[in-house]
Amino acid sequence: MLDSNITIKDEFWKRYIDLIKTEMIPFQWNVLHDQEDIKIDKERDDANIPSEKSHAIENFRIAAGRSEGHHYGWLFQDSDVYKWLESAANVYKITKDDQLKQMMDEVIELIKDTQEDDGYLSTFYQIDAPQLKFRKLFESHELYCAGHLIEAAVAHYQATDDDRLIEVVKKYVECIQTHFGPEEDKINGADGHQEIELALVKLYEVTKDESYLKLSEWFLEVRGQDPDFYRKQMEENIELGLDDRAPIMINNVYHQSHKPVTEQTEAVGHAVRLVYMAAAMADVAYHTKNEKLFKAAKRIWKNIVKKRMYITGGVGSTVHGEAFTFDFDLPNDTMYCETCAAIGLMFFAKAMMKNEVDAEYAHVMERALYNSVISGMALDGKHFFYVNPLEVNPEASQKDPGKSHVKSTRPSWFGCACCPPNIARTLTSLEKYLYSEKEDTLYVNIFMDHSGKISLNNQEIEIEQKVSFEDEGSLELSVDAPKAFTLGIRIPTWASNLSIKQDGSEIDFEVADGYAMIPVNEKIVLTLSFDVSVLMHQAHPKVRDDLGKVALQRGPFVYCMEETDNESDLHLMRLKNHIRAEKVSDSVLGSHVALKAQGEKRVIDEEWENVLYRTYKEPVYEEKDLTFIPYHLWANRSVGEMMVWVSKK
């Protein structure tokens, strides 16, 4: 496993990291403590979504006996606290802020007080349904929350060397090992929402306790072995009088429990669960050399990126089940593209890179990060998208029940608040995504200003990146290593005419698996230069919603049109040619590269007055200058239409 100590210096990304520290973490702290005066939105029109308050910290206080009352919120509300804690630990690792440490200590002590003597920890079941502990796995999210607690503990330990939370999770995992396993008297099934599988691998990597890795592998392998497992649990609870709720239909495809994971060949069901599961499959396969598990993960990967992924790196085509649907079904205005799913796709890509070298994994990771992930947070750090659409009409979002999930502006918080703290913990750990290793080769995957040290094959490499692709593309890479190794530099799909100079002189290089391979045996400075052109993409002809349309990209950024720059009725506009990049400064969006293009807008003539249909006439267009901004910046200025895929003349 690659070990690194890296400091992010990139102006673009440091702004996000600083925003999370100064705005997002304190804001989320107040929200979790019900101290922030905000409106909590439902992520879609559904009367069952709890949206009066967070109550997440208060749930712990009640379960710990510090307060009285009932649990409020989703069954998985505990995970909001754990992800906040992980984010805070990541920031503390960077800044060593004493106030932040005090906040973390307060939460850790509360968690310790909440944990039961046998290690169990899940506030809903401790407060309101102790008889159903581990007995409603299709919906309980007990192990999902346990996974996020484990990841928070690992992050906190790595930031502080304090093992208090590690001891808490060890005790909880012992509880889980007591109750789950292949033995006849144990629970022979897995949680309805995959997450602990990922977390146990991280705990193994820190502690080197192989029982955690074996438990992760078992949770993956038991999934789908008995497709009726969840139904049997539910019916037994009713028969024993433990649950008075009437039986409901359980969709095994939604849970990816319809067949064993090694037999699954496509991305189906709840998108976040799927990518979390597949990431865990790749992680476990790497550590255990389980080739069957890796091949299954690779089949799922190929199905996603070749047939079921949006150009922004978003996944999940429908609000119904927040799920994948079928090949090439990629609607732009009813899709889901949950922020957490894009983050999960990054996890998946990172895990796949451990197993094999293929620049496609880094390409996709970069696409998701620069587009669907950071689109999920407003520039003020206090408003968030759950869903990241590629086309928005505000009136449709307000009046069409089928598009209630497609917001035209970012709410402050959600009844299901999984995305905001997930963004925070991801963007404060970007150093984990920059590099990967294979044998004696260090692979550069993401271009970002930073400096630090990386351990590779028992040697410590000093490395520094200085990057620019605002005006023209360049990367200066300084490397100092005591022993020889190979450096693989990813060749981005958006860069052309790449040249590499070593200490000022141009060098030849071989390309393997999408990487420029450079032998290093001394301290060197590499300078890469490349063209960053505007790319005009088209979708596979079977993607019905994008036929005859194009999407623009420059560098890693996908672009969109907003009503603010282009007037309303974006669907009436079409792109011509002569697209140019222009560096601009906006009072809200800040400095960024916009795209200016020649276009046309269809004229709605007077004959359409009081007419819904008429016999065909050749449409008339008027010249129109079009402006495109990076997709992640949309919905920061005003409420209006937005469109990524635009018609092409």
C-alpha positions as CSV (number, residue, x, y, z in Angstrom):
1,M,0.0,0.0,0.0
2,L,1.4,3.4,-1.0
3,D,2.3,5.6,2.0
4,S,2.6,9.3,1.5
5,N,3.0,12.6,3.4
6,I,1.9,15.2,0.9
7,T,0.8,18.9,1.3
8,I,-1.7,20.2,-1.3
9,K,-0.6,23.7,-2.5
10,D,-2.9,23.9,-5.6
11,E,-4.8,27.2,-5.6
12,F,-7.9,25.6,-7.0
13,W,-8.0,22.7,-4.5
14,K,-6.6,24.6,-1.5
15,R,-9.6,26.9,-1.8
16,Y,-11.9,24.0,-1.3
17,I,-9.9,22.6,1.6
18,D,-9.8,25.9,3.3
19,L,-13.5,26.4,2.7
20,I,-14.2,23.0,4.4
21,K,-12.1,24.0,7.4
22,T,-13.4,27.5,7.9
23,E,-17.0,27.2,6.7
24,M,-18.2,23.6,6.1
25,I,-17.0,21.8,9.2
26,P,-18.3,24.5,11.7
27,F,-21.5,24.7,9.7
28,Q,-22.1,21.0,9.8
29,W,-21.2,20.9,13.5
30,N,-24.0,23.4,14.1
31,V,-26.4,21.4,11.9
32,L,-25.7,18.1,13.6
33,H,-26.3,19.9,17.0
34,D,-29.5,21.5,15.7
35,Q,-28.0,24.9,16.3
36,E,-28.1,26.3,12.7
37,D,-31.1,28.3,11.6
38,I,-31.7,26.7,8.2
39,K,-34.4,25.0,6.2
40,I,-33.8,21.3,5.7
41,D,-35.0,20.2,2.3
42,K,-36.4,16.8,1.3
43,E,-34.2,15.4,-1.4
44,R,-37.4,14.7,-3.4
45,D,-41.1,14.9,-2.9
46,D,-41.7,12.2,-0.3
47,A,-43.7,12.7,2.9
48,N,-41.8,10.0,4.7
49,I,-38.5,11.9,4.6
50,P,-37.6,13.4,8.0
51,S,-36.7,17.1,7.5
52,E,-37.5,18.9,10.7
53,K,-34.0,18.8,12.1
54,S,-30.8,16.7,12.0
55,H,-31.0,15.5,15.7
56,A,-27.9,13.3,14.9
57,I,-25.9,14.4,18.0
58,E,-29.0,14.3,20.2
59,N,-29.6,10.7,19.1
60,F,-26.2,9.8,20.6
61,R,-27.0,11.8,23.8
62,I,-30.3,9.9,24.2
63,A,-28.6,6.5,23.5
64,A,-25.8,7.3,26.0
65,G,-28.3,8.2,28.7
66,R,-27.4,11.9,28.8
67,S,-30.9,12.9,27.5
68,E,-34.3,11.5,27.2
69,G,-36.5,11.0,24.1
70,H,-36.8,9.0,20.9
71,H,-34.6,8.7,17.9
72,Y,-35.3,11.1,15.1
73,G,-34.3,10.9,11.5
74,W,-33.2,8.1,9.2
75,L,-31.9,4.8,10.6
76,F,-28.4,5.7,9.2
77,Q,-28.3,9.2,10.8
78,D,-25.3,8.1,12.9
79,S,-23.2,8.1,9.8
80,D,-23.5,11.9,9.4
81,V,-21.6,12.3,12.6
82,Y,-19.0,9.7,11.7
83,K,-18.3,11.3,8.3
84,W,-18.1,14.8,9.9
85,L,-15.6,13.3,12.3
86,E,-13.5,11.8,9.5
87,S,-13.5,15.2,7.7
88,A,-12.5,16.9,10.9
89,A,-9.6,14.4,11.4
90,N,-8.4,15.0,7.8
91,V,-8.4,18.7,8.4
92,Y,-6.6,18.3,11.7
93,K,-3.9,16.3,10.1
94,I,-3.3,19.3,7.8
95,T,-3.7,22.2,10.4
96,K,-3.3,20.8,13.9
97,D,-6.1,23.2,15.0
98,D,-6.7,22.9,18.8
99,Q,-10.4,24.0,18.6
100,L,-11.0,21.3,16.0
101,K,-9.3,18.7,18.3
102,Q,-11.6,19.8,21.2
103,M,-14.7,19.3,18.9
104,M,-13.5,15.8,17.9
105,D,-12.7,14.9,21.5
106,E,-16.3,15.8,22.5
107,V,-17.7,13.6,19.8
108,I,-15.4,10.7,20.6
109,E,-16.3,10.8,24.3
110,L,-20.0,10.8,23.4
111,I,-19.5,7.8,21.1
112,K,-17.6,5.9,23.8
113,D,-20.5,6.6,26.3
114,T,-23.0,5.4,23.7
115,Q,-21.3,2.1,23.0
116,E,-22.8,-0.8,24.9
117,D,-20.7,-3.3,26.9
118,D,-20.7,-5.9,24.2
119,G,-19.5,-3.4,21.6
120,Y,-22.8,-2.7,19.9
121,L,-23.4,0.8,18.6
122,S,-26.4,2.0,16.6
123,T,-28.6,4.7,18.2
124,F,-31.9,3.9,16.6
125,Y,-31.9,0.3,17.8
126,Q,-30.4,1.2,21.1
127,I,-33.2,3.8,21.8
128,D,-36.3,2.5,20.1
129,A,-35.9,-1.1,18.9
130,P,-33.3,-3.1,20.9
131,Q,-35.2,-6.4,20.1
132,L,-34.3,-5.9,16.4
133,K,-30.6,-5.5,16.6
134,F,-29.0,-7.1,13.5
135,R,-32.5,-8.5,12.6
136,K,-33.6,-6.1,9.8
137,L,-30.4,-6.1,7.7
138,F,-32.2,-5.1,4.5
139,E,-32.8,-1.7,5.9
140,S,-31.1,-1.3,9.3
141,H,-27.8,0.2,8.1
142,E,-26.2,-1.0,11.3
143,L,-23.1,-2.3,9.5
144,Y,-23.2,0.7,7.1
145,C,-22.8,3.0,10.0
146,A,-20.2,0.8,11.6
147,G,-18.2,1.1,8.4
148,H,-18.3,4.9,8.6
149,L,-17.3,4.7,12.2
150,I,-14.3,2.5,11.3
151,E,-13.2,4.9,8.6
152,A,-13.5,7.9,11.0
153,A,-11.4,6.0,13.5
154,V,-8.7,5.2,11.0
155,A,-8.6,8.9,9.9
156,H,-8.5,10.1,13.5
157,Y,-5.7,7.7,14.4
158,Q,-3.7,8.7,11.4
159,A,-4.1,12.4,12.2
160,T,-3.5,12.2,16.0
161,D,-1.9,8.9,16.9
162,D,-4.7,8.6,19.4
163,D,-6.2,5.1,19.4
164,R,-9.3,5.8,21.6
165,L,-11.6,5.5,18.6
166,I,-9.7,2.5,17.2
167,E,-10.4,0.7,20.4
168,V,-14.1,1.5,20.1
169,V,-14.2,0.0,16.6
170,K,-12.2,-3.0,17.5
171,K,-14.7,-3.7,20.2
172,Y,-17.6,-3.2,17.8
173,V,-16.0,-5.5,15.2
174,E,-15.6,-8.2,17.9
175,C,-19.4,-7.8,18.5
176,I,-20.0,-8.2,14.8
177,Q,-17.7,-11.2,14.6
178,T,-19.7,-12.8,17.5
179,H,-23.0,-12.4,15.6
180,F,-22.0,-12.9,11.9
181,G,-20.3,-15.8,10.1
182,P,-20.9,-19.1,8.3
183,E,-21.5,-21.0,11.5
184,E,-25.0,-22.4,12.0
185,D,-25.8,-20.3,15.1
186,K,-24.7,-17.0,13.5
187,I,-26.2,-14.6,11.0
188,N,-25.4,-15.8,7.5
189,G,-25.9,-12.5,5.6
190,A,-24.7,-9.0,5.0
191,D,-26.0,-5.4,5.5
192,G,-28.4,-4.1,2.9
193,H,-26.1,-1.1,2.3
194,Q,-22.5,-2.0,1.5
195,E,-19.9,0.1,3.4
196,I,-18.4,-2.0,6.2
197,E,-16.7,-4.1,3.5
198,L,-14.6,-1.1,2.4
199,A,-14.0,0.0,6.0
200,L,-12.7,-3.3,7.2
201,V,-10.0,-3.2,4.6
202,K,-8.8,0.2,5.9
203,L,-8.8,-1.2,9.4
204,Y,-6.8,-4.1,8.3
205,E,-4.3,-1.9,6.6
206,V,-3.7,0.1,9.8
207,T,-3.7,-2.8,12.3
208,K,-2.5,-5.7,10.1
209,D,-5.1,-7.9,11.8
210,E,-6.1,-10.3,9.0
211,S,-9.4,-11.2,10.7
212,Y,-10.7,-7.8,9.5
213,L,-9.8,-8.6,5.9
214,K,-11.3,-12.0,6.2
215,L,-14.5,-10.6,7.6
216,S,-14.7,-8.1,4.7
217,E,-14.2,-10.9,2.2
218,W,-16.9,-13.0,3.9
219,F,-19.4,-10.2,3.8
220,L,-18.8,-9.9,0.0
221,E,-19.0,-13.6,-0.6
222,V,-22.2,-14.2,1.5
223,R,-24.1,-11.5,-0.4
224,G,-26.5,-13.1,-2.8
225,Q,-25.8,-16.7,-1.8
226,D,-29.4,-16.8,-0.4
227,P,-31.5,-14.3,-2.3
228,D,-34.3,-14.9,0.2
229,F,-32.2,-14.0,3.2
230,Y,-33.7,-10.5,3.8
231,R,-37.3,-11.8,3.4
232,K,-36.7,-14.6,5.8
233,Q,-35.3,-12.3,8.4
234,M,-38.3,-10.0,8.1
235,E,-40.9,-12.8,8.2
236,E,-39.2,-14.4,11.3
237,N,-39.3,-11.0,13.1
238,I,-43.1,-10.9,12.5
239,E,-43.6,-14.5,13.6
240,L,-41.7,-13.9,16.8
241,G,-43.6,-10.8,17.6
242,L,-40.5,-8.6,17.3
243,D,-41.9,-6.4,14.6
244,D,-45.5,-5.4,14.0
245,R,-44.9,-3.9,10.6
246,A,-46.6,-5.7,7.7
247,P,-44.3,-7.5,5.3
248,I,-43.0,-5.5,2.4
249,M,-41.6,-6.5,-1.0
250,I,-37.8,-6.6,-0.9
251,N,-36.0,-5.8,-4.2
252,N,-32.8,-7.9,-4.2
253,V,-31.5,-6.2,-7.4
254,Y,-31.7,-2.9,-5.5
255,H,-29.5,-4.4,-2.8
256,Q,-27.2,-6.3,-5.3
257,S,-28.2,-9.4,-3.4
258,H,-30.0,-11.2,-6.3
259,K,-26.9,-13.4,-7.0
260,P,-23.4,-13.8,-5.6
261,V,-21.1,-10.9,-6.3
262,T,-18.7,-13.0,-8.4
263,E,-21.6,-13.8,-10.8
264,Q,-22.7,-10.2,-11.3
265,T,-21.8,-8.7,-14.7
266,E,-23.5,-5.3,-14.8
267,A,-24.2,-2.3,-12.6
268,V,-27.6,-2.6,-11.2
269,G,-29.6,-1.4,-8.2
270,H,-28.8,1.5,-5.9
271,A,-25.9,3.3,-7.4
272,V,-24.0,4.2,-4.2
273,R,-24.3,0.6,-2.8
274,L,-23.1,-0.8,-6.1
275,V,-19.9,1.3,-6.4
276,Y,-19.1,0.9,-2.7
277,M,-19.5,-2.9,-3.1
278,A,-17.4,-3.0,-6.3
279,A,-14.7,-0.9,-4.6
280,A,-14.5,-3.3,-1.7
281,M,-14.4,-6.2,-4.2
282,A,-11.3,-4.6,-5.8
283,D,-9.7,-3.8,-2.5
284,V,-10.2,-7.3,-1.1
285,A,-9.0,-8.8,-4.3
286,Y,-5.8,-6.9,-4.2
287,H,-4.9,-8.0,-0.6
288,T,-6.1,-11.6,-0.9
289,K,-5.1,-12.2,-4.6
290,N,-8.7,-13.3,-5.2
291,E,-8.7,-13.2,-9.0
292,K,-12.4,-14.2,-9.3
293,L,-13.4,-11.3,-7.2
294,F,-11.3,-8.9,-9.2
295,K,-12.6,-10.2,-12.6
296,A,-16.2,-9.6,-11.3
297,A,-15.2,-6.1,-10.2
298,K,-13.7,-5.4,-13.6
299,R,-16.9,-6.6,-15.4
300,I,-18.9,-4.1,-13.4
301,W,-16.4,-1.4,-14.0
302,K,-16.6,-1.9,-17.8
303,N,-20.3,-1.9,-17.8
304,I,-20.4,1.4,-15.9
305,V,-17.8,3.4,-17.9
306,K,-18.7,2.0,-21.3
307,K,-22.5,2.1,-21.0
308,R,-23.9,3.6,-17.8
309,M,-21.8,6.7,-16.9
310,Y,-22.6,10.3,-17.6
311,I,-19.9,12.5,-19.2
312,T,-19.6,14.3,-15.8
313,G,-18.6,11.1,-14.1
314,G,-22.1,10.9,-12.5
315,V,-23.8,7.5,-12.2
316,G,-27.4,6.5,-11.4
317,S,-30.0,7.1,-14.1
318,T,-33.3,7.2,-12.1
319,V,-34.7,8.6,-8.9
320,H,-36.6,5.4,-8.4
321,G,-34.2,3.5,-6.1
322,E,-31.4,6.1,-6.8
323,A,-30.4,3.4,-9.3
324,F,-28.8,2.2,-12.5
325,T,-31.3,1.2,-15.2
326,F,-30.0,-0.3,-18.4
327,D,-27.3,0.2,-21.0
328,F,-27.3,3.7,-22.7
329,D,-30.2,5.0,-20.6
330,L,-28.7,8.3,-19.6
331,P,-31.5,10.9,-19.4
332,N,-30.2,14.4,-18.6
333,D,-33.2,15.9,-16.7
334,T,-34.6,13.0,-14.7
335,M,-31.4,11.2,-13.8
336,Y,-30.0,11.0,-10.2
337,C,-26.2,11.3,-10.3
338,E,-26.0,11.4,-6.5
339,T,-22.9,13.1,-5.2
340,C,-22.1,10.1,-3.0
341,A,-22.2,7.9,-6.1
342,A,-19.6,10.0,-7.9
343,I,-17.4,9.8,-4.8
344,G,-18.0,6.0,-4.7
345,L,-16.9,5.8,-8.3
346,M,-13.6,7.5,-7.2
347,F,-13.2,4.9,-4.5
348,F,-13.8,2.2,-7.1
349,A,-11.3,3.6,-9.5
350,K,-8.6,4.0,-6.8
351,A,-9.1,0.3,-5.7
352,M,-8.9,-1.0,-9.3
353,M,-5.6,0.8,-9.8
354,K,-4.1,-1.3,-7.0
355,N,-4.8,-4.4,-9.0
356,E,-3.7,-3.4,-12.5
357,V,-2.3,-0.5,-14.5
358,D,-4.7,1.2,-16.9
359,A,-5.0,4.9,-17.2
360,E,-8.7,4.6,-17.7
361,Y,-9.2,4.3,-14.0
362,A,-7.4,7.6,-13.4
363,H,-9.3,9.2,-16.3
364,V,-12.6,8.3,-14.8
365,M,-11.5,9.3,-11.3
366,E,-10.5,12.7,-12.5
367,R,-13.7,13.1,-14.5
368,A,-15.8,12.4,-11.4
369,L,-13.7,14.6,-9.1
370,Y,-13.6,17.7,-11.3
371,N,-17.3,17.6,-12.2
372,S,-19.9,15.6,-10.3
373,V,-18.1,15.6,-6.9
374,I,-17.4,19.3,-6.6
375,S,-20.7,20.2,-8.2
376,G,-22.2,18.9,-5.0
377,M,-21.0,21.9,-3.0
378,A,-21.7,25.6,-3.5
379,L,-18.9,28.1,-3.5
380,D,-19.9,29.2,0.0
381,G,-19.5,25.7,1.5
382,K,-22.9,25.8,3.1
383,H,-25.3,24.6,0.3
384,F,-25.2,21.2,-1.4
385,F,-26.6,19.1,-4.2
386,Y,-27.7,15.6,-3.5
387,V,-28.5,15.2,-7.3
388,N,-26.2,16.5,-10.0
389,P,-28.4,16.9,-13.2
390,L,-27.1,17.7,-16.7
391,E,-30.2,19.7,-17.6
392,V,-32.5,21.8,-15.5
393,N,-35.7,23.8,-16.0
394,P,-36.6,25.4,-12.6
395,E,-40.3,25.3,-13.5
396,A,-40.2,21.6,-14.1
397,S,-38.4,21.0,-10.9
398,Q,-41.1,22.9,-9.0
399,K,-44.2,21.5,-10.8
400,D,-43.3,18.1,-12.2
401,P,-43.4,15.4,-9.4
402,G,-41.1,13.3,-11.5
403,K,-38.4,15.9,-11.3
404,S,-38.8,17.1,-7.7
405,H,-35.3,15.6,-7.0
406,V,-33.7,17.8,-9.7
407,K,-33.0,21.0,-7.8
408,S,-32.3,24.3,-9.5
409,T,-30.4,25.6,-6.5
410,R,-28.4,23.9,-3.7
411,P,-30.3,23.5,-0.4
412,S,-28.6,24.1,2.9
413,W,-29.1,20.5,4.2
414,F,-31.1,17.4,3.5
415,G,-33.3,15.0,5.4
416,C,-30.9,12.4,4.1
417,A,-27.7,14.3,4.6
418,C,-25.2,11.7,3.4
419,C,-23.7,13.9,0.6
420,P,-22.4,17.0,2.4
421,P,-20.1,15.3,4.9
422,N,-19.0,12.8,2.2
423,I,-17.8,15.7,0.1
424,A,-15.9,17.1,3.0
425,R,-14.1,13.8,3.9
426,T,-13.2,13.3,0.2
427,L,-11.8,16.7,-0.6
428,T,-9.7,16.8,2.6
429,S,-8.0,13.5,1.6
430,L,-7.1,14.3,-2.0
431,E,-3.5,13.3,-1.5
432,K,-4.7,9.6,-1.5
433,Y,-5.7,9.9,-5.1
434,L,-2.7,11.5,-6.7
435,Y,-0.5,8.4,-7.1
436,S,-0.6,4.6,-7.3
437,E,2.1,2.0,-7.4
438,K,2.8,-1.3,-9.1
439,E,6.1,-3.1,-8.3
440,D,8.9,-0.6,-8.8
441,T,6.8,2.0,-10.7
442,L,5.2,5.1,-9.3
443,Y,2.2,6.3,-11.3
444,V,1.2,9.9,-11.4
445,N,-2.6,9.9,-11.8
446,I,-3.9,13.4,-10.9
447,F,-2.2,16.7,-11.7
448,M,-2.2,19.1,-8.8
449,D,0.2,21.5,-7.1
450,H,1.7,19.8,-4.1
451,S,4.9,18.6,-2.5
452,G,5.9,15.9,-0.1
453,K,7.3,12.4,0.3
454,I,6.1,9.0,-0.9
455,S,7.4,5.6,0.2
456,L,7.9,3.1,-2.6
457,N,9.6,-0.2,-2.2
458,N,11.4,0.7,1.0
459,Q,12.7,4.0,-0.4
460,E,11.4,7.5,0.3
461,I,10.9,9.7,-2.7
462,E,10.6,13.4,-2.5
463,I,8.2,14.8,-5.1
464,E,6.7,18.1,-6.2
465,Q,4.2,19.1,-8.8
466,K,3.5,22.5,-10.3
467,V,0.6,22.4,-12.7
468,S,-1.1,24.8,-15.1
469,F,-3.9,24.3,-17.6
470,E,-5.7,27.6,-17.3
471,D,-3.8,29.2,-20.2
472,E,-1.6,26.5,-21.7
473,G,-0.9,23.0,-20.4
474,S,2.3,22.4,-18.3
475,L,3.4,20.2,-15.5
476,E,6.7,20.6,-13.7
477,L,7.6,17.4,-11.8
478,S,10.6,17.4,-9.4
479,V,11.7,14.0,-8.2
480,D,14.5,13.0,-5.8
481,A,15.0,9.4,-5.0
482,P,18.0,7.4,-3.5
483,K,17.4,4.4,-5.7
484,A,16.3,3.9,-9.3
485,F,12.7,3.4,-10.1
486,T,10.2,4.1,-13.0
487,L,7.8,7.0,-13.1
488,G,4.6,6.6,-15.1
489,I,2.9,9.9,-15.9
490,R,-0.7,9.7,-17.0
491,I,-1.4,11.1,-20.4
492,P,-4.8,12.8,-20.0
493,T,-7.4,12.2,-22.7
494,W,-7.9,16.0,-22.9
495,A,-4.2,16.8,-23.6
496,S,-2.5,16.6,-27.0
497,N,1.0,17.2,-28.5
498,L,2.7,16.1,-25.3
499,S,6.4,16.8,-25.0
500,I,8.6,16.0,-22.0
501,K,11.9,17.7,-21.1
502,Q,14.4,16.5,-18.5
503,D,16.4,19.2,-17.0
504,G,15.7,21.4,-20.0
505,S,16.3,18.9,-22.8
506,E,13.5,17.1,-24.7
507,I,13.5,13.3,-24.1
508,D,11.9,10.3,-25.8
509,F,9.6,8.2,-23.8
510,E,7.6,5.0,-24.2
511,V,3.8,4.9,-23.6
512,A,2.4,1.9,-21.7
513,D,-1.2,1.5,-20.5
514,G,-1.8,5.3,-21.1
515,Y,1.3,6.4,-19.1
516,A,4.5,8.0,-20.3
517,M,7.2,5.8,-18.7
518,I,10.3,7.6,-17.5
519,P,13.3,5.9,-15.8
520,V,14.5,7.8,-12.7
521,N,17.9,7.1,-11.1
522,E,18.8,10.5,-9.7
523,K,17.3,13.8,-8.8
524,I,15.6,15.2,-11.9
525,V,13.2,17.9,-13.0
526,L,10.7,16.9,-15.7
527,T,8.7,19.6,-17.6
528,L,5.7,18.5,-19.5
529,S,4.0,20.7,-22.0
530,F,0.8,19.9,-23.9
531,D,-2.1,21.6,-25.7
532,V,-5.3,22.0,-23.7
533,S,-7.9,22.4,-26.5
534,V,-11.6,22.6,-26.4
535,L,-13.1,19.2,-27.0
536,M,-16.5,18.6,-28.6
537,H,-17.9,15.3,-27.4
538,Q,-20.7,13.2,-28.8
539,A,-22.4,10.3,-27.1
540,H,-23.0,6.8,-28.4
541,P,-25.8,6.8,-30.9
542,K,-27.9,4.6,-28.6
543,V,-28.0,7.3,-25.9
544,R,-31.3,8.7,-27.1
545,D,-31.2,11.9,-25.0
546,D,-27.9,13.1,-26.6
547,L,-28.5,12.3,-30.2
548,G,-27.6,15.3,-32.4
549,K,-26.1,17.0,-29.4
550,V,-22.6,17.8,-28.2
551,A,-20.9,18.5,-24.8
552,L,-17.8,20.7,-24.4
553,Q,-14.8,20.0,-22.3
554,R,-11.5,21.8,-21.7
555,G,-8.9,20.2,-19.5
556,P,-10.7,18.0,-16.9
557,F,-13.7,20.3,-16.8
558,V,-17.0,19.6,-18.6
559,Y,-18.9,22.7,-19.5
560,C,-22.5,23.8,-19.4
561,M,-24.7,26.7,-20.5
562,E,-26.7,28.7,-17.9
563,E,-29.6,31.0,-18.4
564,T,-27.7,33.7,-16.6
565,D,-25.3,34.0,-19.5
566,N,-27.5,32.9,-22.4
567,E,-31.2,33.9,-21.7
568,S,-34.0,31.4,-21.2
569,D,-35.1,28.5,-23.5
570,L,-31.7,26.9,-23.7
571,H,-33.3,24.0,-25.6
572,L,-33.9,26.4,-28.6
573,M,-30.1,27.1,-29.0
574,R,-27.7,25.2,-31.1
575,L,-23.9,25.4,-31.4
576,K,-22.1,26.4,-34.5
577,N,-18.3,26.7,-34.4
578,H,-15.5,29.0,-33.5
579,I,-15.3,28.0,-29.8
580,R,-12.6,29.9,-27.9
581,A,-11.4,29.7,-24.3
582,E,-11.4,33.0,-22.4
583,K,-10.1,33.6,-18.9
584,V,-12.7,35.6,-17.0
585,S,-13.3,36.9,-13.5
586,D,-16.8,36.9,-11.9
587,S,-17.8,38.4,-8.6
588,V,-19.4,35.2,-7.5
589,L,-17.6,32.5,-9.6
590,G,-14.2,34.0,-9.3
591,S,-11.5,33.5,-11.9
592,H,-12.2,30.7,-14.3
593,V,-11.9,29.8,-18.0
594,A,-15.2,30.3,-19.9
595,L,-15.9,29.1,-23.4
596,K,-17.4,31.6,-25.9
597,A,-18.9,30.2,-29.1
598,Q,-21.0,31.1,-32.1
599,G,-24.5,29.7,-32.0
600,E,-28.1,30.2,-33.1
601,K,-31.4,30.4,-31.3
602,R,-34.6,29.2,-32.9
603,V,-37.1,32.0,-33.5
604,I,-40.7,31.4,-32.3
605,D,-42.7,33.2,-34.9
606,E,-46.1,34.9,-34.5
607,E,-47.9,32.0,-36.1
608,W,-47.3,30.0,-32.9
609,E,-49.6,32.3,-31.0
610,N,-52.4,30.2,-29.6
611,V,-51.2,27.2,-31.7
612,L,-49.9,24.0,-30.1
613,Y,-49.3,22.0,-33.4
614,R,-49.0,23.0,-37.1
615,T,-47.8,21.5,-40.3
616,Y,-44.1,21.5,-40.7
617,K,-42.2,24.6,-41.7
618,E,-38.4,25.0,-41.9
619,P,-37.4,26.6,-38.7
620,V,-35.7,30.0,-38.6
621,Y,-32.7,30.8,-36.5
622,E,-31.1,34.0,-35.4
623,E,-27.4,34.4,-34.6
624,K,-26.6,34.1,-30.9
625,D,-23.3,34.3,-29.0
626,L,-23.1,31.4,-26.4
627,T,-21.2,31.3,-23.1
628,F,-20.3,28.1,-21.3
629,I,-18.9,27.8,-17.8
630,P,-17.3,24.8,-16.0
631,Y,-20.2,22.5,-14.9
632,H,-19.2,22.5,-11.3
633,L,-19.8,26.3,-11.0
634,W,-23.5,26.2,-12.1
635,A,-26.3,27.4,-9.7
636,N,-24.1,29.7,-7.7
637,R,-25.4,33.0,-9.1
638,S,-29.1,32.8,-9.8
639,V,-32.0,30.4,-10.3
640,G,-32.3,29.5,-14.0
641,E,-32.0,26.9,-16.7
642,M,-28.8,24.8,-17.2
643,M,-27.8,22.5,-20.0
644,V,-24.7,20.4,-20.6
645,W,-25.7,18.7,-23.9
646,V,-26.5,21.3,-26.6
647,S,-27.8,20.8,-30.1
648,K,-25.2,21.0,-32.9
649,K,-25.8,22.6,-36.3
